[in-house]
Amino acid sequence: MIFATCLNCIDGRAQLPVIDWIKKNYGVEYVDMITDAGMDGKLSGDYNYMDSLYDKIEISVSIHKSDCIFIVGHHDCAGNPVDDDTHRKQIILAAENLSKYGFPVTITGLWLSSEWIIEEIIKK
């Protein structure tokens, strides 16, 4: 596998730690980043929003042959200012929602803590 797909927040603090972690733990060379403010919150409940990402995800999966998608939530998110437990629940719900689209991939939810440590929350 050369590519992975990551749905992450636009927050620059959440970019490099996540990219480096995915590359190290999944042996990929490149991470296609699809970003927006508060991504985990948006993916956890807004199907219209998720529909708007479909084409971007499809490019990564079909053309780049990514076989894993990561959904990331992080501490101190300005775009989704909820407590850490709510973020964790949203990451799980976002992974469940995304799995309904039938992409032939593994979907993994990641939590980026206040110490910038990454934890896998869910894998589908």
Sequence and secondary structure as in RCSB ss.txt:
>XXXX:A:sequence
MIFATCLNCIDGRAQLPVIDWIKKNYGVEYVDMITDAGMDGKLSGDYNYMDSLYDKIEISVSIHKSDCIFIVGHH
DCAGNPVDDDTHRKQIILAAENLSKYGFPVTITGLWLSSEWIIEEIIKK
>XXXX:A:secstr
  EEEEEE S GGGHHHHHHHHHHHH  SEEEEEE TTHHHHHTT HHHHHHHHHHHHIIIIIS   EEEEEEET
T SSS   HHHHHHHHHHHHHHHHTT  SSEEEEEEE TT  EEEEEE 
